[in-house]
Amino acid sequence: MHLKKVIKKDIENVLIKINPIKKYNPIIILNKKITMGHYQLNNLIKIATILDLEPYELSKIIIKNIKKKNIYKEITFSQPGFINIFINHDWLSIELENIFISSRLGINRIQPKNIVVDYSSPNIAKEMHIGHLRSTIIGDVIVRILYFLGHNVIRANHIGDWGTQFGMLIAYLEDIKSKIVFQDDSISLEKLEKFYCKAKKKYDSDQLFAEKSREYVVKLQNGDKYCHKIWKKLVSITMIENQKIYQRLNVTLKPDDTVGESFYNEMLPNIITDLKNKKIAIEKNGSTIVFLKEFKNRLGESMGVVIQKKDKGFLYSTTDIACLKYRYQKLHADRIIYYTDSRQHQHLIQAWIIAKKANYIPQNLLLEHHVFGMMLSKNKRPFKTRDGNTIKLSILLNEAIQRAVNLIKNKKPYLRKKKLIQLSEIIGISAVKYADLSKNRNTNYIFDWDKMLSFEGNTAPYIQYAYTRILSIIKKSSIPIIKLKEKVILKKESEINLAIKILEFEEIVLLIAKKGTPHIMCKYLYQLATYFSIFYESCSILFAKKIKICKSRLKLSLITAKTLKKGLNMLGIQIVTKM
């Protein structure tokens, strides 16, 4: 139940009756002072000005027209211009019952759309590092939520499997006469990355090697069998290792979701020809360029986007234009969301503009670049190893698990080894994921092991513990869940506040689906766990004097647990039944 939406709609209906021509946007917020009301109309003065009425006079009209609805218990006006709303306890109870009996917590599926989510996108011939964490886990949360709402979600792991790095690697392997790529199926990605580093160093220092590398790129793009065989092996080695990381992170990406730049290779010559025919692209000094008036260079002239080089090699922009065309014309995308860092923003905008000019995609296609900040160390610099190298994601996750082992051993020294390992993997990796997801994706954040593994504050262990505590309460009860048939009785303030917080869940889900900001869910789950803690401290559950009160509070506890579990699942955070 989206309570704010319901209240807003009721008020809008009243305003339309007063003057149907004017536009209104009633702003409904949670009241900071519960004693004043659960919700508040926050822009009454502005709306009154539009209607040329005094705020108090307008409040009387609104209150008179909506106060008889079952949802409202009491509605009051307060100076200088607010309407305060108390929600009816009986109405809350009915809504809680709907959530209790629903596997979807009472949230209906919406009109489905085809939504492509482009995320993770690791490099080939390199191990995934911490720079890939945010794109991978934030993108996956959005995928989970959109899928839950009923959309047809197309996961797109758009890997860079086509380009200069492959020319470099093929040239290097040829240079050292290495057949290891073909002979040894057990070659590690770590070894492959060392090859890449040596190839890159040679590429930057040896002009002949660089020329040879570029020649191999063109050969690969033109379908050379020798180059294609090596390329295919390099991609396979990389993605097998990356899939292991996805499984550890509890990310839903599968091998079938991987579509590399190579997939669009056959489209590229036709794209070039078509853009030329439409007078969008021109040839200049042997290169094919699109000049965009929307962007200016240092001289104030239209910026040129190169889509084909002199050597007839294609660029990332060309591939991204083809990718857009395919996603709209073949996948019938209604919305495309990209999770890459802010450095890609101008590049993406340019590709979007060219694709629209060429009529490959319509002007109104929803294209969104959900940028994210960096992970920083405590000195507020990029989080790296002591020798200044980028931290491998596998190493980060291993350390998280080991720290969780030490934490659990201190709390439960006699826990069986098998259980210790299982619990440590869930808690350690969940802590890393939640610490990242709980920060606004638009900002940088400081990576702090102590905070993320704490059982206090807005952390995964705290939320996981809150869930297990509720399960423990229910397990201790002698009343079977099947016997909890009566509606929840809401009398005490802590019960009412918890009920209202539970009903906010749908609003949170819809907001994340719109904005792609998982930290809102983390904040909500932390608040929900905190509200339950207050309820637990102030209301006896198992030892309530009346059996009907005991059943009611058990039911409210169970609904809370269901909501916590569903929220954590949307975040890709695993639950535990015992801690």
N, C-alpha and C positions, 0 to 999 in steps of 0.2 A: 504494500500500500504506500503510494507516494502522497503522504499527508499534505505537504506544502502545495502540491499540485491541486489536490482536492479543495483546499481552502482558497487558493488563488482563483480557481474556476468559479467557486460560489460567489466570491466578491466581484469578479469580472462580470458575471451575469447580472448582478445588481447595477453595476456601473453602466452597462450597455442599455439597460432599461431607462436610465436617467438620460443618457445621450448616446445613441448608437453610432454616431459619426466619429466621435473622438476615439483616440487610441489610448489604452491604459496598460500599465504593466505593474500590477500590484506586487510588491516585494514582501514575501513572507519569510520571516526568519525565526529561529528558535529564540525564545525569550531568555535573556541572560538572568533574569530574576524569576524563578519558578513561581514565587508567590504572586507575581503579577499576571502569570498566564504561561501556558506551554508554548504558544506561538504568538507572533506579533506582526501586524501589518505595519511595515516600517516607512512607507512613503505616502501616508495619508495626506500630509500637507501639500505635496506636489500634485496629487490627484485632485484635491479640493481646489487648488489654483486653476487647474485645467477646466474644471466645471464651474468656476466662479462661485464657490461655496465656502463657508467657514468650515474648518476641519471638524468641529464638534457637530455641526448640522449634518455633514456628510456621514459622520460616524453613526448618528442616530438612524439614518436611512439604511445603512449597511446592516447594522445590528438588528433592526426590525425585520429585515427581509431574510436573514439567514439563521437567526437564533432558534427557530423551531426545528431545524434539521437535527437528526439524531446524533450526528457527530459532535455537536457542541454542548458543553455543560453550562458554560457561562462566557459572555463576551462583554468586555468593558472598554470604556474610553479613558485615556490618561493624557494629561498635558505634556508637551504642547500639541502633540497630534499623533497619537498611537492608538491602535485598536488591539487589545490583548484578548487572547482566546484560550480558554480551558477546554480540553477535549473530554468528552463524555466517557466515563469509566466503563459503562456497559457496552458502548460502541467499541471501545478498545478491546474488550474481552471477546467480542464476536470476531474481530479481525485477528486476534491471537489464535483463535480456534481455527480459522482458515489457514493460518501459517502452520499450525500443529499437524493438520491432516494432509498437508501438501508436501510432496517431495521437492517442489520448487519454491517452497516458502511463500506460496500465494502469488508468485510473480508470473504473469501471463507471457507467453511468447508474443513477439511483435511481428509486424509485416516484414518478412525476410528480404534482405538485399544481398547481392553478391559483393562481398568485401574482401579485397586482397590486402593482406598484411605482410609487408616486406621487412623482415627482421633477421638478426644474427649476422649473416653474411660474412663468415670468416674468410681469411686468406688461404689460398692453396699453397702447399709446401711449407706451411708455418703452423706451429702449435697455437691454439687459441690462447689469448692472454686476457688480462683483466679488462682491457679496453672493449672486449666483446661481451662482457657480462651484462651491461645495462641494456644494450639493444636486444640481447637474447631473452632476458627474463621479463623486461617491461613489455616487449612485443608479445610474449607468450601469455601474459596476463590479459592483454586486450583480446587476443585470440580466444581465450577461455570464456571471457565475459560475453563477447559478441556471439559466440557459439551457443552459450547458455540462453541468450535472449532469442535465439531462433534463426540467426542469420546463416547464410551459406558462406562460411569463412574459408578462404583459400590461403593457406600458409605459403609464403614465398621466401625460401632461403636462397637469396640471389647472390651466388658466389662468383668471385672474380676468377673464373677459370680460363680466361682468354686474354692474352696481353703480353706485354714485354717480359714479365717475369718468366714466362714459359720459354720464350726465345732464349733468354739468359741461361735457364737450366738445361735446355736441350744442347745449347752450344757448349756449356761447361762439361756436361756428361760426355759429349763427343770429344771434347778437348782432352779429358783424362782417360778416354777410351773405356769408360765404365759401363759394364753390363749388369751392374748390381740391380738396377731397376727392374730388369727382366728376370734375372736368375733367382733373386732372393725375395720370396713373398713376405718374409718376416721383417723386412727393412722398416725401421722405426721412423716416425714423423720427425723425431728429434734429429736423426741423421740427415734426413731430407732437408731440414731447415739449415743445417750446417753447410750442405751443398749450396743452398740458396744464398747464404751469406757470402760464401767464397765467390759465387758467380756474380753477385751484386758488386763486390769489391773490384773484381776484374773488369766488369762492365763500366765502372766509373773511371778506371785508370788506363784501360787498354782500348784505344779507338778501333782497332781491327776487330777485337772481340765484340765490341758494341755493335759494329756494323754487321757482323756475322749473326749476332743475336736478333737484330731487327729483321734480317733476311729469314731467319727461322720463324719469326712471328708471322710474316707474310705467307710463308710456306704452310704453316699450320692453318691459317685462316683460309687458305686456298685448297685445303683438303689433302695435303701431303701425307701418305700412309705412314712413313717412318716417324714423322713428327707426331702424328695422331696417336700412334701406339704408345710412345713415351708419355705424351700428355694424359692419356686415359689412365695410365698407371699412377702418375703423380696425383691426379684427382682422387682416385680410389683410395690410395694410402692415407691421404689427408682426411677424407670424409668418414672413413671407418673410425679413425681416432676421434673426430669431432662428435660422432654419434655417441660415443662412450661418455663424453662430457655432457651431452644433452640428457642422457639417461641419469647421470649422477645429479644433475640439476633439476630433475623431474620436469623437464621441458617437453612439450608435445611434438616437437619437430621430428619428422621421420625421413628416411632417405628419399622417399617419393616427393617430399616437399622441396627438395633441392633442384633448382633450375638455374644453371649457370649462364654466363654471358654467351657461351658457345652455342646455346640453344637457339639464339637469335641470329647466328652467323649467316644463314642462308637468306635472311630477310634484308641484310644490309646493302647489297648492291642495288636492289630495287628501291630501297629508301633513298639512296643517293640520287639515282636516276629520277625518281619522282619529285624530290625536292628541287632538283635542277629544272625539270619541266614546268614546275609550278612557280618558277622564278623566286623561290624562297632561298635557294642556295646558288652560289656562283663559284666559278673556278678562279683562283688567284694565285699566281706563282706556283702552279702545279697542285695546290691544295684545294679542297672543296670547303667552302666557308659559308655559314649563315650569319648575316649581320643583323643584330637585334637593336632596334632603337630604344628598347626598354632598358638597356644597359649601356653605360658610357665608359670609354677608356680614359686614360689620363689626359688625353687631348680634347676630351669632350665629344669624341666621335662615337658612332654606334659601335658597340663591341662585337667582335667577330668570334663565332664559335666554330672551331675546326671540326668537321665531321669525317673528313678523309684526308690523310697525309699524302705527301708527294709520292711516297713509295707504295701508295694504294692501300696502306694499312688503315684500319678503322679505329675510332676512339671510343671512350666510355660514353660520350654523349650520343654517338650513333646507336650504340647498343641500347641505351636507355630510351631513346625515341622509339626504337623497334619494340622494346619491352612494353612501353605504354600502348602502342598500337595493338599488340597481341593481347594484352590484358583486357582492353576494352572490346576489341572486335571478336576475339575468340573465347575469352573467359566471361565476357559480358559484365565486367566490373561496374558497379554503381559507385563504389568508393575505394580509393587506394590509399593506404596509410604506410608511410615509410618511417622506420626507426633507425636513423643514422645520426651521427653527431652533427653539430652546427656547421662544420667546415664544408659539408656537402650541399648546403642550402642553395647557394647561387647556382651550382651545377644542375640541381634538380629543377629549379625554377626555369632555367634556360631550356632544358629538355621539354618541360611542360608547355612552354610558349611555342616552341617549334612544332610540337605534336599537334597543338591546337591550330596553328597557322596552316598546317598541312591537312587539317580535317581528319586526322587519325583518331582523335578523341573529341567529344563535344565540349563546348565552352563551359557547360554546367557540371561536368564530371567532378565529383568531390575528390580533390587531391590534397593530401595533408602530410606535411613533414613534421613529425613529432620529435623534435630535437631533445638532446639530453646533455647534462653537464659531465664533468670529469670526477673520477675518484681521486681524492687527495690524501696525502699522509698528514701527520699531525703538524708538520711545519708548513702546511698549506701549499705544498708542491705536488706534482703528479706522483702517484703512489708507485714506487719502483723498488728494485732490490738495492742492497747496499752499494753494489758496484755500478748502479745507474741503469741497469737493464729492466725491460718491461717484465712484470711478474706473470709467469705462465698460470693459466686458470687452473690446471690440474694441481699445481703446487699450492695455490691458494686454498683449494678445497681440501687437500690433504692436511694442511695446517689447521684448517677449521675443525676437521674431524679429530685431530690429535688434541687440540685445545678442549674440545667437548669431552673427550675421554678423560682428561685430567680433571675437568670440572665435575663430571659424574662420579669419578672415583673418590673425590673428596666428600661428596654427599652420600654415596652408597658404595663403600669400600668392598662389600661382599657380593656385589652383583656378578652374576655369571658372565664369563667372557663373551659368549655368543650374544647375550642380551646387551652387554656393554657396547660391543661393536655396532650392533643394529641401532641402538638408541643414539650413539655418538654420531653416526652418519646422518641420521635424520635431524638431530639438534644442531650439529655443526653446519651442515649445508643450508638448513632452513635459516639459521642465524645470519649467514652471509647474504642470502637472497633477501630476507626481510629488511635487513639494514639498508640495502640498496633501494628496495621498493618503497620503503617508508619515507624516503626523501623526495621532495619535488623534483621530477625529472629535469626541469628547466635549470636547475642549479647544480653547482659543484657540491660535493660533500666530503667530510673528513672520515676516513676509514679508521675505526677504533675497535679493536678486538674486545676489550673489556666491556664496552657498552653493549655491543651486539650480542654477547653471550650472557648478559645479565638477566636474572629472573625478575628484575624490576624495571618499570618504564615501558616504553613503546618498542618492545623487542619480540622476536619470535618465541623465545623460551617463556616469556611472561604469558603470551596468548595461548601457547600450547599447554602451559600449566593450568591456566584458567579453565580450559576445556577438560583436562583430566580431572580437575577438582570437582567439576559438575558431575562427570561420570562416576566419580567415587561416591558422591552424595546419593545419586540415584541407585547405585549398587548396594549401598548400606540400607536403603529403604526396604521395608517388607511389603510395600505396595507395588504390584506389577504394573508396568506401563499401560497394559491393556485395560487396567481398571481406572485410568485417568480420563474419565468420560465427561465429567462436568466442566463447565467453562471456568476460566481463571477468574478468581475474585480479586479485584484491585481495590484495596482500602488504604494501605500505607503509601506515603509519598515515594519511598524507594521502589515499591512495586510499580507504581504508575510511571515513574521516570524510566524504569527498565523497559516497561512495555512500549512506551513511546520510542525509545531508542531502537528497539527491535524493529518497529514499523518503519524506521528510517532506511532500512537495508535496501529496499527497492530503489529509493531515490539515489543512494550511493552507487548502485550498480549502473543505473541509467546515466549518471553523470560521468562515470569512468568510460562508458561506451562512447560518450560524446567527445570527451576531452583527452582520453588516453593518459590519465594521471592516477596510477595505482596507489600513490601515497594517501589518497583520500580513503581508500579501503583500509589501509593500515591504521590510519587515525581513527576510523570508525570502529574497528575491531578492538583497538586499545580502549576506547571510550566505553564500548559495550562490556568488555571484561571488567573495567573499573566500576561501571554501574552495577554489574552483578555482585562485585565484591562488597559494595555499599549495601545492597539488598541482603546479601548473605549475613553481614554483620548486624543488620538491624531487624531482620525477620527470621525467627526460628523456622526451619524447614522440617527436619525430621521429628522435632519435638514440639511442634505446634499443638496447642491445647485441643483444637478441634480437628477431626479427621478430614473434613472438607477443606480446611485451610491448609493442612499438610499436603493434600492432593493438589490443591491449587498452586502452591509454591513449588511442588515437584514438577508440575506441568510447565510453569513459567521457567524453571531451571532447564528443563529439557528443550524448550523452544530456544532458549539462549544458546545452549550447546549446539543445536542444529544450525543456528545462524553463524556461530563461530566456525563451525566445521565447513559450512558452505563458503564463507568468506575466505578462509585459509585455502580451500581447494581452488578458488578462483585465482589466488595468488601463486598457486603451484607449491604451497607449503604443506608438507605432510603432517598429519596429526599423530599423536601417540596416545595410547589408552592408559599408560602408567608412566609416571616420572619419579 
